[in-house]
């Protein structure tokens, strides 16, 4: 149980670093420090996020964890479907954002990141399809494995994503103003309307 709290703390720390690095204050500070190299900010941000994520995932896989959810065929099927749906949704989301833009690879071609507000089919269903994909995956993983570790990860990432959305949407309102506020009223955050 002690390891579960440590794991939750590690995910919390990851979320804090991730959110701080994405903040406008941090970006403005780095813009002054990096100067003309600021064009690589998005690429550096993603590399840091990825490099910090790897040891967490490796350590998490090595943790002993008791099964807290009864195993069964239905859990494997539903968990597997949720994980598959989550991966698919995340992939489609990244594709609609543009892989190069999202990852910051355009900087390697000398193209500066541009914040453009666009609404496509996916973003007409929910405002944060990538986050929804991640949530489907982590909760599907919990359903599939049923372990305490996967539950702690799902709970931690759900909390982080919800808090992260709050800060991200504040930045989006700063950037796009009433256009984004109108979008917030029209499209649900994470759970589609049926």
N, CA, C and O atoms as a DFTB+ gen file, in Angstrom:
776 C
 N C O
     1  1       0.824      -1.193       0.000
     2  2       0.000       0.000       0.000
     3  2       0.872       1.263       0.000
     4  3       0.530       2.267      -0.624
     5  1       1.993       1.194       0.705
     6  2       2.912       2.336       0.754
     7  2       3.406       2.671      -0.653
     8  3       3.510       3.842      -1.017
     9  1       3.711       1.636      -1.442
    10  2       4.171       1.860      -2.816
    11  2       3.092       2.534      -3.664
    12  3       3.405       3.314      -4.564
    13  1       1.839       2.238      -3.382
    14  2       0.743       2.866      -4.131
    15  2       0.739       4.375      -3.907
    16  3       0.531       5.145      -4.845
    17  1       0.970       4.796      -2.664
    18  2       1.025       6.236      -2.369
    19  2       2.251       6.875      -3.018
    20  3       2.184       8.004      -3.504
    21  1       3.349       6.163      -3.024
    22  2       4.563       6.678      -3.681
    23  2       4.317       6.825      -5.177
    24  3       4.689       7.831      -5.781
    25  1       3.681       5.806      -5.773
    26  2       3.373       5.860      -7.208
    27  2       2.455       7.049      -7.506
    28  3       2.677       7.771      -8.477
    29  1       1.438       7.253      -6.685
    30  2       0.543       8.400      -6.875
    31  2       1.335       9.711      -6.776
    32  3       1.098      10.640      -7.548
    33  1       2.273       9.783      -5.825
    34  2       3.116      10.970      -5.680
    35  2       4.005      11.200      -6.889
    36  3       4.211      12.338      -7.310
    37  1       4.535      10.111      -7.447
    38  2       5.388      10.218      -8.645
    39  2       4.561      10.747      -9.820
    40  3       5.012      11.624     -10.557
    41  1       3.348      10.208      -9.989
    42  2       2.483      10.705     -11.068
    43  2       2.110      12.171     -10.831
    44  3       2.038      12.956     -11.777
    45  1       1.875      12.534      -9.584
    46  2       1.564      13.922      -9.255
    47  2       2.737      14.837      -9.612
    48  3       2.549      15.902     -10.200
    49  1       3.946      14.410      -9.250
    50  2       5.145      15.197      -9.568
    51  2       5.306      15.337     -11.078
    52  3       5.630      16.416     -11.574
    53  1       5.080      14.251     -11.805
    54  2       5.161      14.295     -13.268
    55  2       4.150      15.311     -13.809
    56  3       4.473      16.123     -14.676
    57  1       2.930      15.252     -13.287
    58  2       1.890      16.170     -13.740
    59  2       2.232      17.623     -13.462
    60  3       1.971      18.497     -14.289
    61  1       2.814      17.883     -12.302
    62  2       3.199      19.255     -11.952
    63  2       4.276      19.769     -12.905
    64  3       4.169      20.879     -13.426
    65  1       5.306      18.966     -13.131
    66  2       6.384      19.369     -14.052
    67  2       5.815      19.594     -15.447
    68  3       6.129      20.591     -16.097
    69  1       4.985      18.675     -15.903
    70  2       4.390      18.756     -17.233
    71  2       3.562      20.038     -17.379
    72  3       3.658      20.731     -18.392
    73  1       2.753      20.345     -16.370
    74  2       1.910      21.530     -16.404
    75  2       2.734      22.815     -16.325
    76  3       2.465      23.775     -17.048
    77  1       3.731      22.829     -15.451
    78  2       4.574      24.027     -15.330
    79  2       5.320      24.320     -16.627
    80  3       5.403      25.472     -17.054
    81  1       5.858      23.281     -17.250
    82  2       6.589      23.476     -18.506
    83  2       5.683      23.983     -19.629
    84  3       6.148      24.645     -20.557
    85  1       4.395      23.670     -19.541
    86  2       3.451      24.102     -20.572
    87  2       2.863      25.480     -20.288
    88  3       2.182      26.053     -21.138
    89  1       3.124      26.006     -19.104
    90  2       2.509      27.289     -18.722
    91  2       3.096      28.446     -19.540
    92  3       4.236      28.394     -20.001
    93  1       2.286      29.477     -19.702
    94  2       2.745      30.664     -20.431
    95  2       3.901      31.350     -19.714
    96  3       4.794      31.896     -20.361
    97  1       3.893      31.327     -18.369
    98  2       4.996      31.939     -17.616
    99  2       6.313      31.244     -17.944
   100  3       7.325      31.897     -18.196
   101  1       6.288      29.927     -17.937
   102  2       7.505      29.167     -18.247
   103  2       7.926      29.401     -19.695
   104  3       9.110      29.566     -19.991
   105  1       6.941      29.413     -20.588
   106  2       7.252      29.652     -22.000
   107  2       7.894      31.023     -22.197
   108  3       8.881      31.154     -22.921
   109  1       7.330      32.040     -21.550
   110  2       7.877      33.396     -21.683
   111  2       9.285      33.491     -21.094
   112  3      10.157      34.162     -21.647
   113  1       9.493      32.809     -19.965
   114  2      10.822      32.783     -19.362
   115  2      11.827      32.116     -20.302
   116  3      12.926      32.625     -20.525
   117  1      11.427      30.968     -20.846
   118  2      12.315      30.244     -21.758
   119  2      12.528      30.987     -23.072
   120  3      13.578      30.861     -23.701
   121  1      11.527      31.760     -23.479
   122  2      11.675      32.550     -24.702
   123  2      12.829      33.538     -24.549
   124  3      13.617      33.744     -25.472
   125  1      12.914      34.151     -23.352
   126  2      14.008      35.077     -23.080
   127  2      15.349      34.370     -23.000
   128  3      16.360      34.907     -23.452
   129  1      15.371      33.191     -22.439
   130  2      16.621      32.438     -22.283
   131  2      17.078      31.825     -23.609
   132  3      18.254      31.894     -23.966
   133  1      16.136      31.230     -24.324
   134  2      16.497      30.508     -25.551
   135  2      16.667      31.419     -26.762
   136  3      17.349      31.059     -27.721
   137  1      16.051      32.592     -26.720
   138  2      16.168      33.511     -27.850
   139  2      15.679      32.888     -29.142
   140  3      14.554      32.395     -29.222
   141  1      16.535      32.915     -30.155
   142  2      16.127      32.392     -31.462
   143  2      15.935      30.873     -31.451
   144  3      15.343      30.317     -32.375
   145  1      16.429      30.209     -30.419
   146  2      16.263      28.754     -30.323
   147  2      14.913      28.369     -29.707
   148  3      14.595      27.190     -29.554
   149  1      14.127      29.398     -29.357
   150  2      12.807      29.123     -28.784
   151  2      11.922      28.356     -29.760
   152  3      10.962      27.704     -29.349
   153  1      12.233      28.430     -31.019
   154  2      11.488      27.694     -32.038
   155  2      11.436      26.186     -31.696
   156  3      10.530      25.474     -32.128
   157  1      12.420      25.722     -30.918
   158  2      12.497      24.304     -30.554
   159  2      11.780      23.980     -29.236
   160  3      11.856      22.855     -28.741
   161  1      11.088      24.968     -28.679
   162  2      10.455      24.769     -27.377
   163  2       9.546      23.547     -27.356
   164  3       9.678      22.700     -26.472
   165  1       8.637      23.441     -28.300
   166  2       7.655      22.337     -28.314
   167  2       8.365      20.991     -28.413
   168  3       7.976      20.033     -27.746
   169  1       9.380      20.917     -29.223
   170  2      10.156      19.680     -29.366
   171  2      10.855      19.338     -28.050
   172  3      10.826      18.188     -27.612
   173  1      11.475      20.322     -27.426
   174  2      12.161      20.111     -26.139
   175  2      11.150      19.698     -25.066
   176  3      11.405      18.787     -24.279
   177  1      10.011      20.372     -25.045
   178  2       8.951      20.062     -24.084
   179  2       8.524      18.593     -24.211
   180  3       8.418      17.883     -23.212
   181  1       8.287      18.158     -25.426
   182  2       7.865      16.766     -25.645
   183  2       8.965      15.766     -25.308
   184  3       8.687      14.685     -24.789
   185  1      10.198      16.120     -25.600
   186  2      11.311      15.227     -25.240
   187  2      11.433      15.076     -23.728
   188  3      11.632      13.973     -23.220
   189  1      11.312      16.188     -23.017
   190  2      11.379      16.138     -21.553
   191  2      10.230      15.296     -21.002
   192  3      10.435      14.451     -20.130
   193  1       9.017      15.531     -21.517
   194  2       7.849      14.772     -21.056
   195  2       8.051      13.281     -21.298
   196  3       7.746      12.458     -20.435
   197  1       8.562      12.941     -22.462
   198  2       8.784      11.534     -22.808
   199  2       9.886      10.927     -21.938
   200  3       9.734       9.822     -21.417
   201  1      10.989      11.652     -21.784
   202  2      12.110      11.121     -21.001
   203  2      11.765      10.973     -19.519
   204  3      12.284      10.081     -18.848
   205  1      10.901      11.834     -19.009
   206  2      10.459      11.691     -17.625
   207  2       9.445      10.550     -17.468
   208  3       9.339       9.943     -16.402
   209  1       8.722      10.275     -18.520
   210  2       7.694       9.238     -18.479
   211  2       8.294       7.825     -18.484
   212  3       7.779       6.929     -17.815
   213  1       9.365       7.633     -19.228
   214  2       9.973       6.295     -19.384
   215  2      10.336       5.656     -18.040
   216  3       9.911       4.528     -17.786
   217  1      11.102       6.325     -17.165
   218  2      11.449       5.652     -15.908
   219  2      10.234       5.362     -15.027
   220  3      10.221       4.376     -14.290
   221  1       9.215       6.221     -15.102
   222  2       8.007       5.967     -14.315
   223  2       7.336       4.685     -14.791
   224  3       6.957       3.835     -13.985
   225  1       7.195       4.556     -16.093
   226  2       6.537       3.368     -16.635
   227  2       7.344       2.097     -16.369
   228  3       6.774       1.049     -16.069
   229  1       8.662       2.190     -16.478
   230  2       9.518       1.026     -16.205
   231  2       9.401       0.638     -14.733
   232  3       9.215      -0.537     -14.416
   233  1       9.506       1.606     -13.843
   234  2       9.407       1.328     -12.407
   235  2       8.041       0.751     -12.065
   236  3       7.927      -0.199     -11.290
   237  1       7.005       1.341     -12.656
   238  2       5.638       0.888     -12.385
   239  2       5.455      -0.580     -12.776
   240  3       4.787      -1.338     -12.072
   241  1       6.048      -0.970     -13.892
   242  2       5.931      -2.359     -14.346
   243  2       6.620      -3.331     -13.406
   244  3       6.250      -4.504     -13.342
   245  1       7.607      -2.860     -12.685
   246  2       8.365      -3.724     -11.780
   247  2       7.753      -3.808     -10.380
   248  3       8.171      -4.631      -9.567
   249  1       6.772      -2.962     -10.103
   250  2       6.159      -2.952      -8.775
   251  2       5.300      -4.195      -8.558
   252  3       4.541      -4.602      -9.437
   253  1       5.432      -4.787      -7.379
   254  2       4.508      -5.874      -7.060
   255  2       3.124      -5.263      -6.837
   256  3       3.003      -4.195      -6.236
   257  1       2.095      -5.931      -7.315
   258  2       0.765      -5.361      -7.153
   259  2      -0.268      -6.455      -7.012
   260  3      -0.308      -7.422      -7.773
   261  1      -1.095      -6.263      -6.012
   262  2      -2.160      -7.230      -5.795
   263  2      -3.321      -6.941      -6.731
   264  3      -3.554      -5.801      -7.132
   265  1      -4.042      -8.001      -7.067
   266  2      -5.229      -7.866      -7.901
   267  2      -6.376      -7.431      -6.987
   268  3      -6.671      -8.098      -5.996
   269  1      -7.021      -6.309      -7.324
   270  2      -8.112      -5.793      -6.488
   271  2      -9.458      -5.849      -7.210
   272  3     -10.500      -5.594      -6.606
   273  1      -9.436      -6.179      -8.484
   274  2     -10.662      -6.291      -9.277
   275  2     -10.775      -7.741      -9.727
   276  3      -9.820      -8.290     -10.276
   277  1     -11.905      -8.357      -9.508
   278  2     -12.029      -9.766      -9.916
   279  2     -11.724      -9.934     -11.402
   280  3     -12.208      -9.169     -12.236
   281  1     -10.924     -10.932     -11.717
   282  2     -10.578     -11.177     -13.112
   283  2     -11.672     -12.018     -13.761
   284  3     -12.401     -12.749     -13.091
   285  1     -11.762     -11.898     -15.035
   286  2     -12.761     -12.665     -15.769
   287  2     -12.757     -12.271     -17.228
   288  3     -12.185     -11.253     -17.618
   289  1     -13.396     -13.084     -18.013
   290  2     -13.431     -12.864     -19.456
   291  2     -14.013     -11.498     -19.805
   292  3     -13.485     -10.795     -20.667
   293  1     -15.102     -11.125     -19.134
   294  2     -15.738      -9.841     -19.434
   295  2     -14.799      -8.670     -19.139
   296  3     -14.759      -7.709     -19.907
   297  1     -14.047      -8.734     -18.045
   298  2     -13.088      -7.667     -17.738
   299  2     -12.002      -7.593     -18.804
   300  3     -11.596      -6.503     -19.206
   301  1     -11.530      -8.755     -19.263
   302  2     -10.506      -8.767     -20.314
   303  2     -11.057      -8.167     -21.606
   304  3     -10.381      -7.381     -22.270
   305  1     -12.282      -8.539     -21.958
   306  2     -12.875      -8.041     -23.199
   307  2     -13.127      -6.538     -23.110
   308  3     -12.699      -5.781     -23.981
   309  1     -13.825      -6.104     -22.049
   310  2     -14.134      -4.675     -21.921
   311  2     -12.868      -3.836     -21.739
   312  3     -12.730      -2.771     -22.342
   313  1     -11.946      -4.322     -20.902
   314  2     -10.676      -3.610     -20.724
   315  2      -9.901      -3.513     -22.018
   316  3      -9.359      -2.460     -22.354
   317  1      -9.851      -4.615     -22.742
   318  2      -9.146      -4.621     -24.031
   319  2      -9.791      -3.685     -25.039
   320  3      -9.097      -2.981     -25.774
   321  1     -11.129      -3.677     -25.074
   322  2     -11.836      -2.767     -25.982
   323  2     -11.589      -1.307     -25.618
   324  3     -11.400      -0.460     -26.491
   325  1     -11.594      -1.028     -24.318
   326  2     -11.326       0.350     -23.881
   327  2      -9.896       0.773     -24.233
   328  3      -9.672       1.885     -24.712
   329  1      -8.931      -0.121     -23.994
   330  2      -7.536       0.228     -24.326
   331  2      -7.382       0.443     -25.821
   332  3      -6.748       1.408     -26.247
   333  1      -7.956      -0.445     -26.619
   334  2      -7.865      -0.320     -28.079
   335  2      -8.528       0.969     -28.547
   336  3      -7.981       1.689     -29.382
   337  1      -9.711       1.256     -28.004
   338  2     -10.416       2.499     -28.360
   339  2      -9.602       3.720     -27.962
   340  3      -9.533       4.700     -28.703
   341  1      -8.988       3.654     -26.792
   342  2      -8.174       4.767     -26.325
   343  2      -6.978       5.034     -27.221
   344  3      -6.684       6.182     -27.553
   345  1      -6.289       3.966     -27.614
   346  2      -5.134       4.114     -28.512
   347  2      -5.595       4.680     -29.851
   348  3      -4.954       5.575     -30.402
   349  1      -6.697       4.164     -30.371
   350  2      -7.221       4.630     -31.652
   351  2      -7.610       6.112     -31.576
   352  3      -7.265       6.901     -32.455
   353  1      -8.328       6.472     -30.516
   354  2      -8.749       7.867     -30.343
   355  2      -7.547       8.796     -30.198
   356  3      -7.529       9.882     -30.778
   357  1      -6.545       8.377     -29.431
   358  2      -5.331       9.192     -29.279
   359  2      -4.626       9.358     -30.625
   360  3      -4.169      10.450     -30.962
   361  1      -4.541       8.269     -31.390
   362  2      -3.893       8.322     -32.701
   363  2      -4.632       9.278     -33.642
   364  3      -4.012      10.113     -34.302
   365  1      -5.950       9.149     -33.694
   366  2      -6.749      10.021     -34.560
   367  2      -6.629      11.478     -34.108
   368  3      -6.567      12.387     -34.936
   369  1      -6.597      11.693     -32.798
   370  2      -6.441      13.055     -32.273
   371  2      -5.121      13.659     -32.701
   372  3      -5.066      14.795     -33.174
   373  1      -4.057      12.889     -32.532
   374  2      -2.734      13.387     -32.926
   375  2      -2.677      13.636     -34.426
   376  3      -2.056      14.595     -34.883
   377  1      -3.317      12.780     -35.172
   378  2      -3.346      12.950     -36.632
   379  2      -4.083      14.235     -37.004
   380  3      -3.654      14.958     -37.903
   381  1      -5.200      14.525     -36.311
   382  2      -5.944      15.739     -36.636
   383  2      -5.187      16.995     -36.199
   384  3      -5.283      18.031     -36.857
   385  1      -4.428      16.912     -35.085
   386  2      -3.587      18.040     -34.681
   387  2      -2.440      18.227     -35.670
   388  3      -1.971      19.341     -35.904
   389  1      -2.009      17.126     -36.233
   390  2      -0.824      17.108     -37.067
   391  2       0.341      16.639     -36.231
   392  3       0.769      17.334     -35.309
   393  1       0.861      15.458     -36.547
   394  2       1.945      14.869     -35.758
   395  2       3.133      15.817     -35.627
   396  3       3.686      15.996     -34.543
   397  1       3.513      16.420     -36.752
   398  2       4.687      17.308     -36.730
   399  2       4.446      18.522     -35.843
   400  3       5.319      18.918     -35.070
   401  1       3.265      19.108     -35.957
   402  2       2.931      20.269     -35.116
   403  2       2.920      19.874     -33.650
   404  3       3.546      20.534     -32.820
   405  1       2.209      18.797     -33.328
   406  2       2.051      18.387     -31.943
   407  2       3.392      18.058     -31.292
   408  3       3.647      18.446     -30.152
   409  1       4.242      17.347     -32.016
   410  2       5.525      16.931     -31.451
   411  2       6.586      18.026     -31.510
   412  3       7.603      17.939     -30.822
   413  1       6.362      19.045     -32.316
   414  2       7.338      20.122     -32.446
   415  2       8.396      19.834     -33.502
   416  3       9.446      20.476     -33.536
   417  1       8.112      18.868     -34.358
   418  2       9.094      18.488     -35.379
   419  2       9.205      19.521     -36.493
   420  3      10.184      19.520     -37.240
   421  1       8.219      20.396     -36.615
   422  2       8.295      21.461     -37.626
   423  2       9.487      22.373     -37.381
   424  3      10.016      22.979     -38.314
   425  1       9.910      22.470     -36.120
   426  2      11.055      23.324     -35.788
   427  2      12.317      22.840     -36.485
   428  3      13.193      23.639     -36.814
   429  1      12.411      21.543     -36.709
   430  2      13.584      21.001     -37.401
   431  2      13.652      21.479     -38.846
   432  3      14.715      21.470     -39.466
   433  1      12.500      21.898     -39.376
   434  2      12.439      22.437     -40.737
   435  2      12.435      23.967     -40.721
   436  3      12.278      24.607     -41.761
   437  1      12.611      24.545     -39.523
   438  2      12.648      26.002     -39.397
   439  2      11.284      26.652     -39.340
   440  3      11.175      27.870     -39.485
   441  1      10.226      25.855     -39.129
   442  2       8.875      26.395     -39.067
   443  2       8.500      26.613     -37.607
   444  3       8.582      25.696     -36.791
   445  1       8.089      27.833     -37.288
   446  2       7.728      28.174     -35.912
   447  2       6.320      27.672     -35.596
   448  3       5.449      27.649     -36.465
   449  1       6.108      27.266     -34.329
   450  2       4.798      26.783     -33.886
   451  2       3.781      27.911     -33.971
   452  3       4.036      29.026     -33.517
   453  1       2.630      27.613     -34.554
   454  2       1.557      28.596     -34.643
   455  2       0.345      28.035     -33.919
   456  3      -0.048      26.889     -34.139
   457  1      -0.240      28.849     -33.059
   458  2      -1.457      28.441     -32.342
   459  2      -2.651      28.774     -33.225
   460  3      -2.991      29.942     -33.413
   461  1      -3.276      27.748     -33.758
   462  2      -4.436      27.920     -34.619
   463  2      -5.600      27.168     -33.989
   464  3      -5.471      25.998     -33.630
   465  1      -6.733      27.843     -33.856
   466  2      -7.918      27.178     -33.323
   467  2      -8.687      26.592     -34.489
   468  3      -9.147      27.312     -35.376
   469  1      -8.818      25.273     -34.475
   470  2      -9.580      24.637     -35.539
   471  2     -10.538      23.624     -34.922
   472  3     -10.247      22.975     -33.918
   473  1     -11.675      23.525     -35.565
   474  2     -12.691      22.568     -35.130
   475  2     -12.853      21.561     -36.253
   476  3     -13.149      21.911     -37.395
   477  1     -12.651      20.302     -35.897
   478  2     -12.864      19.251     -36.886
   479  2     -13.918      18.295     -36.337
   480  3     -14.505      18.546     -35.285
   481  1     -14.153      17.203     -37.053
   482  2     -15.200      16.258     -36.641
   483  2     -14.996      15.754     -35.217
   484  3     -15.946      15.673     -34.438
   485  1     -13.756      15.416     -34.882
   486  2     -13.468      14.859     -33.565
   487  2     -13.649      15.896     -32.459
   488  3     -14.211      15.599     -31.405
   489  1     -13.171      17.106     -32.709
   490  2     -13.279      18.149     -31.684
   491  2     -14.682      18.750     -31.611
   492  3     -14.933      19.634     -30.791
   493  1     -15.586      18.287     -32.446
   494  2     -16.992      18.665     -32.332
   495  2     -17.729      17.731     -31.382
   496  3     -18.858      18.011     -30.979
   497  1     -17.085      16.612     -31.023
   498  2     -17.696      15.633     -30.117
   499  2     -17.270      15.909     -28.683
   500  3     -18.100      15.946     -27.774
   501  1     -15.962      16.104     -28.487
   502  2     -15.412      16.496     -27.181
   503  2     -14.281      17.484     -27.425
   504  3     -13.640      17.463     -28.475
   505  1     -14.042      18.357     -26.438
   506  2     -12.987      19.367     -26.587
   507  2     -11.587      18.775     -26.460
   508  3     -10.628      19.333     -26.995
   509  1     -11.462      17.655     -25.759
   510  2     -10.144      17.072     -25.512
   511  2     -10.114      15.586     -25.869
   512  3     -10.030      14.732     -24.986
   513  1     -10.184      15.280     -27.167
   514  2     -10.217      13.868     -27.575
   515  2      -8.939      13.099     -27.221
   516  3      -9.005      11.901     -26.946
   517  1      -7.791      13.759     -27.224
   518  2      -6.552      13.075     -26.859
   519  2      -6.596      12.635     -25.400
   520  3      -6.237      11.504     -25.075
   521  1      -7.033      13.527     -24.531
   522  2      -7.142      13.174     -23.118
   523  2      -8.177      12.075     -22.902
   524  3      -7.977      11.188     -22.072
   525  1      -9.275      12.127     -23.642
   526  2     -10.277      11.068     -23.539
   527  2      -9.673       9.734     -23.941
   528  3      -9.945       8.714     -23.308
   529  1      -8.852       9.732     -24.993
   530  2      -8.177       8.506     -25.423
   531  2      -7.259       7.964     -24.335
   532  3      -7.225       6.759     -24.090
   533  1      -6.518       8.851     -23.686
   534  2      -5.618       8.428     -22.607
   535  2      -6.427       7.849     -21.450
   536  3      -6.054       6.821     -20.885
   537  1      -7.523       8.499     -21.099
   538  2      -8.355       8.006     -19.999
   539  2      -8.973       6.652     -20.328
   540  3      -9.017       5.769     -19.472
   541  1      -9.444       6.482     -21.547
   542  2      -9.978       5.180     -21.950
   543  2      -8.904       4.104     -21.818
   544  3      -9.175       2.994     -21.361
   545  1      -7.684       4.445     -22.223
   546  2      -6.602       3.468     -22.154
   547  2      -6.273       3.090     -20.710
   548  3      -6.199       1.904     -20.389
   549  1      -6.076       4.074     -19.838
   550  2      -5.642       3.749     -18.469
   551  2      -6.744       3.048     -17.680
   552  3      -6.458       2.150     -16.888
   553  1      -8.002       3.445     -17.885
   554  2      -9.090       2.749     -17.186
   555  2      -9.339       1.372     -17.791
   556  3      -9.708       0.438     -17.079
   557  1      -9.141       1.243     -19.095
   558  2      -9.226      -0.078     -19.720
   559  2      -8.134      -0.992     -19.213
   560  3      -8.359      -2.186     -19.012
   561  1      -6.942      -0.434     -19.004
   562  2      -5.836      -1.212     -18.455
   563  2      -6.159      -1.704     -17.046
   564  3      -5.845      -2.839     -16.686
   565  1      -6.792      -0.833     -16.253
   566  2      -7.210      -1.262     -14.917
   567  2      -8.243      -2.392     -15.018
   568  3      -8.153      -3.384     -14.294
   569  1      -9.219      -2.240     -15.912
   570  2     -10.217      -3.293     -16.086
   571  2      -9.599      -4.601     -16.543
   572  3     -10.022      -5.681     -16.131
   573  1      -8.591      -4.493     -17.400
   574  2      -7.933      -5.677     -17.945
   575  2      -7.063      -6.366     -16.901
   576  3      -7.125      -7.584     -16.734
   577  1      -6.256      -5.579     -16.204
   578  2      -5.309      -6.177     -15.255
   579  2      -5.895      -6.296     -13.847
   580  3      -5.611      -7.252     -13.126
   581  1      -6.713      -5.317     -13.468
   582  2      -7.343      -5.334     -12.157
   583  2      -6.405      -5.134     -10.983
   584  3      -6.758      -5.461      -9.850
   585  1      -5.209      -4.601     -11.233
   586  2      -4.223      -4.469     -10.156
   587  2      -4.324      -3.119      -9.456
   588  3      -4.848      -2.149     -10.005
   589  1      -3.814      -3.083      -8.245
   590  2      -3.764      -1.848      -7.473
   591  2      -2.911      -0.804      -8.199
   592  3      -3.267       0.374      -8.233
   593  1      -1.804      -1.227      -8.770
   594  2      -0.920      -0.301      -9.485
   595  2      -1.657       0.349     -10.657
   596  3      -1.564       1.561     -10.850
   597  1      -2.386      -0.447     -11.437
   598  2      -3.108       0.136     -12.577
   599  2      -4.247       1.036     -12.110
   600  3      -4.583       2.003     -12.794
   601  1      -4.845       0.737     -10.964
   602  2      -5.895       1.595     -10.403
   603  2      -5.309       2.933      -9.950
   604  3      -5.877       3.988     -10.232
   605  1      -4.177       2.889      -9.252
   606  2      -3.520       4.117      -8.784
   607  2      -3.119       4.979      -9.980
   608  3      -3.291       6.198      -9.960
   609  1      -2.589       4.344     -11.014
   610  2      -2.198       5.077     -12.221
   611  2      -3.412       5.722     -12.867
   612  3      -3.364       6.894     -13.243
   613  1      -4.510       4.968     -13.002
   614  2      -5.717       5.507     -13.622
   615  2      -6.277       6.672     -12.806
   616  3      -6.655       7.699     -13.371
   617  1      -6.331       6.520     -11.491
   618  2      -6.827       7.601     -10.634
   619  2      -5.928       8.837     -10.709
   620  3      -6.411       9.965     -10.810
   621  1      -4.611       8.605     -10.658
   622  2      -3.651       9.714     -10.693
   623  2      -3.727      10.462     -12.017
   624  3      -3.754      11.692     -12.037
   625  1      -3.763       9.724     -13.124
   626  2      -3.808      10.378     -14.433
   627  2      -5.151      11.064     -14.670
   628  3      -5.212      12.100     -15.332
   629  1      -6.222      10.493     -14.134
   630  2      -7.523      11.152     -14.250
   631  2      -7.488      12.496     -13.528
   632  3      -7.941      13.506     -14.067
   633  1      -6.956      12.506     -12.323
   634  2      -6.848      13.763     -11.567
   635  2      -5.945      14.749     -12.302
   636  3      -6.287      15.924     -12.439
   637  1      -4.790      14.271     -12.776
   638  2      -3.869      15.162     -13.475
   639  2      -4.508      15.743     -14.734
   640  3      -4.410      16.943     -14.990
   641  1      -5.168      14.880     -15.525
   642  2      -5.775      15.343     -16.777
   643  2      -6.853      16.383     -16.493
   644  3      -6.941      17.396     -17.187
   645  1      -7.661      16.135     -15.485
   646  2      -8.723      17.090     -15.160
   647  2      -8.141      18.438     -14.729
   648  3      -8.632      19.490     -15.139
   649  1      -7.105      18.400     -13.909
   650  2      -6.449      19.640     -13.476
   651  2      -5.722      20.284     -14.654
   652  3      -5.773      21.501     -14.831
   653  1      -5.046      19.462     -15.458
   654  2      -4.340      19.976     -16.632
   655  2      -5.274      20.653     -17.617
   656  3      -4.919      21.667     -18.217
   657  1      -6.470      20.096     -17.787
   658  2      -7.452      20.701     -18.688
   659  2      -7.833      22.099     -18.200
   660  3      -7.985      23.024     -18.997
   661  1      -7.984      22.240     -16.899
   662  2      -8.323      23.549     -16.335
   663  2      -7.284      24.595     -16.772
   664  3      -7.643      25.664     -17.266
   665  1      -6.000      24.278     -16.585
   666  2      -4.946      25.232     -16.938
   667  2      -4.818      25.401     -18.454
   668  3      -4.576      26.504     -18.942
   669  1      -4.979      24.314     -19.186
   670  2      -4.887      24.410     -20.641
   671  2      -6.008      25.283     -21.197
   672  3      -5.786      26.093     -22.097
   673  1      -7.197      25.115     -20.661
   674  2      -8.311      25.906     -21.172
   675  2      -8.171      27.381     -20.806
   676  3      -8.614      28.248     -21.560
   677  1      -7.564      27.674     -19.664
   678  2      -7.281      29.080     -19.337
   679  2      -6.365      29.686     -20.397
   680  3      -6.581      30.811     -20.848
   681  1      -5.328      28.919     -20.793
   682  2      -4.420      29.410     -21.844
   683  2      -5.163      29.575     -23.169
   684  3      -4.932      30.543     -23.893
   685  1      -6.041      28.646     -23.483
   686  2      -6.786      28.716     -24.744
   687  2      -7.730      29.915     -24.766
   688  3      -7.905      30.548     -25.808
   689  1      -8.334      30.228     -23.633
   690  2      -9.191      31.413     -23.554
   691  2      -8.338      32.672     -23.711
   692  3      -8.753      33.617     -24.383
   693  1      -7.139      32.697     -23.095
   694  2      -6.218      33.832     -23.270
   695  2      -5.866      34.016     -24.738
   696  3      -5.816      35.139     -25.241
   697  1      -5.622      32.904     -25.419
   698  2      -5.173      32.952     -26.807
   699  2      -6.309      33.254     -27.781
   700  3      -6.151      34.087     -28.673
   701  1      -7.453      32.585     -27.619
   702  2      -8.522      32.669     -28.623
   703  2      -9.769      33.419     -28.150
   704  3     -10.717      33.594     -28.916
   705  1      -9.767      33.861     -26.893
   706  2     -10.840      34.702     -26.377
   707  2     -12.232      34.117     -26.489
   708  3     -12.468      32.957     -26.150
   709  1     -13.158      34.946     -26.975
   710  2     -14.575      34.570     -27.014
   711  2     -14.835      33.393     -27.955
   712  3     -15.810      32.664     -27.775
   713  1     -13.988      33.205     -28.938
   714  2     -14.151      32.057     -29.845
   715  2     -14.046      30.752     -29.066
   716  3     -14.834      29.829     -29.270
   717  1     -13.060      30.688     -28.169
   718  2     -12.909      29.467     -27.387
   719  2     -13.983      29.367     -26.302
   720  3     -14.440      28.266     -25.996
   721  1     -14.385      30.475     -25.726
   722  2     -15.444      30.450     -24.715
   723  2     -16.759      29.942     -25.314
   724  3     -17.500      29.200     -24.669
   725  1     -17.033      30.346     -26.534
   726  2     -18.228      29.854     -27.236
   727  2     -18.113      28.347     -27.459
   728  3     -19.077      27.605     -27.269
   729  1     -16.933      27.910     -27.861
   730  2     -16.670      26.484     -28.083
   731  2     -16.875      25.689     -26.788
   732  3     -17.434      24.593     -26.813
   733  1     -16.424      26.242     -25.663
   734  2     -16.608      25.577     -24.366
   735  2     -18.084      25.358     -24.055
   736  3     -18.456      24.338     -23.475
   737  1     -18.917      26.309     -24.438
   738  2     -20.351      26.195     -24.173
   739  2     -21.015      25.188     -25.105
   740  3     -22.003      24.553     -24.737
   741  1     -20.477      25.043     -26.304
   742  2     -21.109      24.199     -27.308
   743  2     -20.687      22.734     -27.252
   744  3     -21.475      21.846     -27.578
   745  1     -19.435      22.478     -26.836
   746  2     -18.886      21.116     -26.913
   747  2     -18.458      20.654     -25.523
   748  3     -17.774      21.388     -24.810
   749  1     -18.857      19.435     -25.130
   750  2     -18.466      18.939     -23.799
   751  2     -16.971      18.694     -23.705
   752  3     -16.296      18.455     -24.706
   753  1     -16.466      18.757     -22.467
   754  2     -15.036      18.613     -22.226
   755  2     -14.514      17.221     -22.577
   756  3     -13.621      17.085     -23.415
   757  1     -15.062      16.195     -21.944
   758  2     -14.544      14.843     -22.127
   759  2     -15.604      13.791     -22.435
   760  3     -15.319      12.803     -23.112
   761  1     -16.802      13.993     -21.952
   762  2     -17.843      12.972     -22.128
   763  2     -18.806      13.433     -23.215
   764  3     -19.518      14.422     -23.038
   765  1     -18.829      12.716     -24.346
   766  2     -19.693      13.138     -25.468
   767  2     -21.172      13.135     -25.079
   768  3     -21.607      12.354     -24.233
   769  1     -21.920      14.011     -25.705
   770  2     -23.377      13.993     -25.576
   771  2     -23.913      13.047     -26.632
   772  3     -23.473      13.062     -27.782
   773  1     -24.843      12.246     -26.240
   774  2     -25.422      11.297     -27.213
   775  2     -26.859      11.664     -27.509
   776  3     -27.519      10.990     -28.300
